[in-house]
Structures are given as C-alpha cells and as structure tokens.
C-alpha cells in the first residue's frame, strides 16, 4: 500500500485558485507519533549496540537520555521533511515556486506545512500518488505508473472556468482480486503472511491515515459537476484509514492486493461510506 503507507500519516493538498488563474498550493504532511517512536527505537537500538559489554547504565540517566534522543530524532526528521519540501516545487510544474514552510505539531503527529505559488493553473500538475510525490521526483515519462497527475485547463472569465482532468482509472481484474489465493500482490511481490493477526503497529498507523486533495476557489462557484462541493471548496479525494480498518474483510483484502496507485485504491474503496473519490471526469467549475 505505498499509496497510503508512504511515510505520511496525514497528507492534505489544497489548491487555492483565483479568478485570474493564479493561486497557491498548500500541502500539510504529518508523520504519526507511532512512526517517530519506531524510528527512535531503531536509532536507540543501534546506539545501544555500540556500547561496551562491561558498561552498566544508570536507569534514570538512560531514560532521560532516551527521551532527549527521541526528541532530537523527531526534530531532525521534521527538518529534513521541510528541506525536501523546499526542493519539491518542480514536481508541481516548472513554473511553480516554493514560498514557505513551517513545522506543525498535533497530539498524534508532527510534520510540516508548505506553500507553493503559481501564476497560471494550466501549467501545474498534482500527482495524486502520494508515494511518488513524497520522493520529490519527476517521472521520465508522463504515462509512468507512478504518475497519476491531476491536470488543469483554465479559461479566464468572467465567469472563469476550470476543468480538472483526472487520471484514467484501471479496473482491478481477476488477476488482482485473486492475489490472496496466489500469494502475489499487484506488483508481483509476495503477500503471504497476511493473517487475521495483523500486526498492531500496522493497524495503529493505518487507523490515523488521512489523505485529501481539494480545491478552494476565491470567489463564488456558479456552476459545477463536482460530486463533493462545500461552498467554495471542491474535494477530489478524501481517505480516512479509520473507516477502512472498521471493515475487517476489506482491510485484509487491501493488505493482500497491496494497491500501488490511487486508481487501484479507489477501485477497492469506492463503496466505503465516508470516503470521497470524485466520480466525474473531467470536473468543471465556473466561478467568479
């Protein structure tokens, strides 16, 4: 499930669009405390292995040191996330400029909020494949399986009109639905070992996963065929891992099939109540 378990527990992209076609892309990416604890635990184990066999640690001192190390690890990871975000403007388009980034912390996660600016929305793209986007790389070919770009066509008004073109979906065929029986997932890798005893850590991480892509229009929407509209906001994708875990059969099927793209994930989850996947393609919005 690289599309979901790609490091971020929450990834939200909001594209702010002005009537003249300019705007900003705001991305918030958070890692769960569980993920930070896992990284800190691994780092601590490596550090402990480097100590001499005859060295005996003071319990309280060791505990305080571990807490400091965990906090430092968290800060280091967030600092790297922000640094990577600064370099990722090009993945949204060659004319997109990085504007700012700041650290963000909630009760269950920490990460960053970054803002990018564009002068013309027709020149940007947003890869809805979270795993590929987090790598910060631009694929050599536009038809790469990891390129699931949302594309935009804009006509200046009044009223202005934006057309959002979604990637073509691929149906999950019999070869994928039978992955559990064959022991192979979508990518041909072994999925054997998936059982009723799904590791607690995997469930804990999945429980808080949230992925969202939306457009915020500055002005008034006059007409649209978008499925999910709330005032001046149009939501294209909204995934809540908690709602997936609530369906045990579906969750096990996801672990078995291991969807590699948003298209694959949508095919599996399109009937799950509370999740949002835009069904119209293309989507048009007239606004002023």
C-alpha positions in Angstrom: 0.0 0.0 0.0 2.7 2.6 -0.9 -0.1 5.0 -1.9 -1.2 5.1 1.8 1.7 3.8 3.8 4.3 6.2 2.3 5.5 7.8 5.5 2.9 10.4 6.0 0.0 9.7 8.3 -1.8 12.8 7.0 -1.3 14.4 3.6 -3.6 17.3 2.6 -3.2 19.3 -0.5 -5.4 22.4 -1.0 -5.1 24.2 -4.3 -6.2 27.8 -3.9 -7.4 29.3 -7.2 -8.1 32.9 -8.1 -10.4 34.1 -10.9 -7.3 35.2 -12.9 -5.9 31.7 -12.9 -3.1 32.3 -10.3 -3.0 30.8 -6.8 -1.2 28.7 -4.4 -0.7 25.0 -3.5 -0.8 24.3 0.3 0.5 21.0 1.5 0.4 19.6 5.0 2.3 16.4 5.6 2.4 14.8 9.1 4.1 11.7 10.5 2.4 9.8 13.3 3.9 9.6 16.8 3.9 5.8 16.2 6.2 6.3 13.2 8.5 8.6 15.2 8.6 6.1 18.1 9.6 3.3 15.6 12.4 5.4 14.1 13.6 6.4 17.6 13.5 2.8 18.8 15.6 1.7 15.8 18.1 4.5 16.4 18.3 3.7 20.1 18.9 0.0 19.4 21.8 0.9 17.1 23.2 3.3 19.7 23.0 0.6 22.5 24.7 -2.0 20.3 27.7 0.3 20.2 28.2 0.3 23.9 30.8 -1.8 25.5 29.7 -5.1 27.1 31.0 -4.2 30.5 29.3 -0.7 30.7 26.4 -0.5 33.1 24.0 2.4 32.6 22.2 4.3 35.4 18.5 3.7 34.8 17.2 7.3 35.3 20.1 8.8 33.3 19.5 6.3 30.5 15.7 7.1 30.4 16.3 10.8 30.2 18.9 10.3 27.5 16.5 8.2 25.5 13.8 10.9 25.7 16.3 13.5 24.6 17.4 11.3 21.7 13.8 10.6 20.7 13.0 14.3 20.6 16.2 15.1 18.7 15.4 12.4 16.2 11.9 13.9 15.7 13.3 17.4 15.1 15.9 16.0 12.7 13.3 14.2 10.7 11.0 17.2 10.5 13.9 19.4 9.5 14.7 17.0 6.6 11.0 16.9 5.6 10.9 20.7 5.4 14.2 20.8 3.4 12.8 18.2 1.0 9.6 20.2 0.6 11.6 23.2 -0.5 13.1 21.2 -3.3 9.8 19.7 -4.4 8.2 22.7 -6.2 9.2 21.3 -9.6 7.1 18.2 -9.1 4.0 20.5 -9.3 5.3 22.1 -12.5 8.3 24.0 -13.8 6.8 27.4 -13.1 5.7 26.7 -9.5 7.7 28.5 -6.9 8.4 27.5 -3.3 7.1 30.2 -0.9 7.4 29.0 2.7 7.4 26.0 5.1 6.9 25.7 8.8 6.8 22.8 11.3 3.4 21.6 12.5 2.6 19.5 15.6 -0.6 17.9 16.8 -1.4 15.5 19.6 -0.9 12.5 17.3 1.6 13.6 14.7 4.2 16.1 13.6 5.4 17.4 10.2 5.2 20.5 8.1 3.0 22.9 6.1 4.4 24.2 2.8 3.1 26.8 0.4 3.9 27.0 -3.3 2.8 29.7 -5.7 1.8 29.5 -9.4 0.8 32.2 -11.9 -1.3 30.0 -14.2 -3.0 26.9 -13.0 -3.0 25.5 -16.5 0.8 24.9 -16.1 0.6 22.9 -12.9 0.1 19.2 -12.2 -0.6 17.4 -8.9 0.4 13.8 -8.6 -2.3 12.1 -6.6 0.1 9.1 -6.0 1.4 10.2 -2.5 4.4 7.8 -2.5 5.7 9.1 -5.8 5.1 12.7 -4.8 7.0 12.3 -1.5 10.0 11.1 -3.4 10.1 14.5 -5.0 11.0 13.2 -8.4 9.5 14.0 -11.8 9.0 10.8 -13.8 10.8 10.5 -17.1 7.5 9.6 -18.8 4.1 11.1 -18.2 2.5 7.6 -18.5 4.6 6.2 -15.7 2.5 4.0 -13.4 3.7 6.3 -10.5 2.5 9.4 -12.4 -1.2 9.9 -11.6 -1.3 13.6 -12.3 -4.3 15.8 -12.0 -4.2 18.2 -14.9 -6.0 21.6 -15.4 -7.4 23.7 -18.2 -8.3 27.3 -17.4 -10.4 29.9 -19.2 -10.4 33.4 -17.8 -13.8 35.0 -17.3 -16.0 36.4 -16.1 -17.0 33.8 -15.3 -13.8 31.9 -15.2 -13.9 28.2 -15.9 -11.5 25.5 -14.6 -11.5 22.0 -15.9 -9.8 19.3 -13.8 -8.8 16.2 -15.7 -8.3 13.1 -13.5 -6.1 10.2 -14.4 -7.7 7.3 -16.3 -8.7 4.5 -13.9 -7.7 0.9 -14.3 -10.1 -1.8 -13.3 -8.8 -4.3 -10.7 -9.3 -7.5 -12.7 -9.4 -11.2 -11.7 -5.6 -11.4 -11.5 -5.6 -8.7 -8.8 -8.7 -9.9 -6.9 -7.1 -13.4 -6.8 -3.9 -12.1 -5.3 -4.7 -13.5 -1.9 -5.0 -17.0 -3.3 -1.8 -16.9 -5.4 0.3 -15.3 -2.7 1.2 -12.4 -5.1 0.2 -8.8 -4.8 -0.4 -6.4 -7.6 3.3 -5.8 -8.1 4.1 -9.5 -8.1 5.6 -9.4 -4.6 4.7 -12.0 -2.0 1.9 -11.1 0.3 2.0 -14.4 2.2 1.9 -13.9 5.9 -1.2 -11.7 5.8 -3.4 -13.2 8.5 -6.1 -12.4 11.0 -3.3 -11.4 13.4 -2.4 -8.2 11.6 0.4 -6.5 13.5 -0.9 -4.0 16.0 1.6 -1.4 14.8 0.3 -1.6 11.2 -3.3 -1.1 12.4 -2.3 1.8 14.6 -0.6 3.5 11.7 -3.4 2.9 9.4 -6.0 4.0 11.9 -4.9 7.6 11.7 -4.1 7.9 8.0 -5.8 10.7 6.2 -5.3 11.8 2.6 -7.1 14.7 1.0 -6.9 16.7 -2.2 -9.2 19.7 -2.6 -9.6 23.0 -4.5 -10.5 26.2 -2.7 -11.9 28.8 -5.1 -11.5 32.5 -4.3 -14.9 33.9 -5.2 -18.3 32.2 -5.8 -18.9 29.0 -7.6 -21.6 29.5 -10.2 -21.8 26.0 -11.7 -20.0 22.7 -11.3 -20.5 18.9 -11.9 -18.2 18.1 -8.9 -19.6 15.3 -6.6 -18.3 16.8 -3.4 -18.8 20.6 -3.1 -19.0 22.6 0.1 -19.5 26.3 -0.6 -16.3 27.3 -2.4 -14.4 24.1 -1.8 -14.4 21.1 -4.1 -12.9 17.8 -2.7 -11.5 15.3 -5.2 -10.1 12.7 -2.8 -10.6 12.1 0.9 -9.4 8.9 2.5 -9.8 8.1 6.2 -7.9 5.0 7.4 -10.1 4.6 10.4 -13.1 3.9 8.2 -11.1 1.2 6.3 -10.0 -0.6 9.4 -13.6 -0.7 10.6 -14.2 -3.2 7.8 -12.1 -6.2 8.6 -12.7 -8.1 5.4 -11.9 -5.0 3.3 -8.7 -4.2 5.3 -7.4 -7.8 4.8 -8.1 -7.6 1.1 -6.2 -4.3 0.9 -3.2 -5.9 2.6 -3.5 -8.9 0.2 -3.8 -6.9 -3.0 -1.5 -4.1 -2.0 -2.8 -1.3 -4.3 0.1 0.6 -5.9 -1.9 3.6 -7.1 -4.8 5.8 -6.2 -6.8 4.3 -9.1 -6.3 0.8 -7.6 -7.2 2.1 -4.1 -10.3 3.8 -5.5 -11.5 0.6 -7.1 -11.3 -1.1 -3.7 -12.7 1.6 -1.6 -15.3 3.4 -3.8 -18.2 1.9 -1.9 -16.9 2.6 1.6 -19.2 5.1 3.4 -17.4 8.2 4.5 -14.6 8.1 1.9 -14.7 10.5 -1.1 -13.5 9.8 -4.6 -14.6 12.1 -7.4 -16.7 10.2 -10.0 -16.9 12.8 -12.7 -14.1 13.1 -15.2 -13.4 15.8 -16.2 -14.7 18.0 -13.5 -15.6 21.6 -14.4 -16.1 24.6 -12.2 -17.4 28.0 -13.2 -16.7 30.8 -10.7 -16.2 34.5 -10.4 
